[in-house]
Amino acid sequence: MESRPKAVVMDAEAVSRAITRIAHEILEANKGASGIGLVGIVTRGAALAEMLAERIREIEGAEVPVGMLDISFYRDDLAMRLNPEVHRTDIPFAIEGRTVVLVDDVLFTGRTIRAAMDAIMDYGRPCSIQLAVLVDRGHRELPIRADYVGKNVPSSSRERVTARLTPIDGRDAVEIFEDATDRPEVC
């Protein structure tokens, strides 16, 4: 059983507003939905990508293709993980020449995004890759910056920022927990 959160930084309404704003920003920056494909990083990034596609459909009346990407074997800490949890990758559209909006729930060190970009390139050469995240919590270890951010949440490196999304968790929220575990330094 998980402990109670130290703070709830986004409730369901705030998550919904953030998704709407990100959808509008994606449409504005790309002059509509044509040529865009959303690729969500498994697990919550994929759920968020589906939620964004639905919001874009409501706003623009356009269907944006959505895929899901498992980055398990692209991670730079793969050797440190005894039993990596592997999911399926399903990108049902051509990456080649398309603007791919990579979607994840929480941006932290940037290592997940680097792995995702490596994985995307194995599926083709997109025209460009943009990044949409629900939460940017800082503490970057790599020079990666999101193009679309739902909320910036300053946090301690010892805290855990968790996004909850209805398709997976039964509710929408972003919570901060005290992380009592000592994380080993990777570098």
C-alpha positions, 0 to 999 in steps of 0.5 A: 500500500502506498503512503499518503502524498505530501502534496497534491499539485494538480487535481482532476480539473487542473490535469484536464485544463493542462491537457486542453492547453497542451492540445491547443499549443500543439495545434498552434505550433504545427498550424493544425493537426495535419502531419502530426503523430503522437507517440506516448512512452509506456505506460502513463505517457501512452495514456496521456497521448490518447487523452491528448488525441481525444482533446485534439479531436474535440478541438480540431475535429481531426484524427491524430494517429497515436502510438505507444513506445516501450523504451526498456531496451534503450535505457542507459541503466539497462545493465543495472535492472535485473528484470526489466519490465517489457511492454509492447511498442505499437506505432501504427503509422509511418514515422518517416517525414512526420512531426512526432510529438513524444508524450510522457507524464513526468520529465525528470532527468531527461534519460527516458526521453533520450532513450525514447528518441533513440527508439523512435529513430529505429522506426524511421526518420521523422521530420521533427520530434517535439516533446509534451509532458504533463509535469516538468520537475527539473533536475535534468542530467541531459540537455532536454527541454519539453516543448509543451508542459502542463505544469512545472513542479519544483521538487527535491531530488529526494521526492517522487512526483507521480502522475495519476491518469484515469485510464490506469489509476482510475483518477487524474492527479499529480502528487508529490511523495517523500521518497524514503529510499536512497537512490544510487547515483548513476553517474 
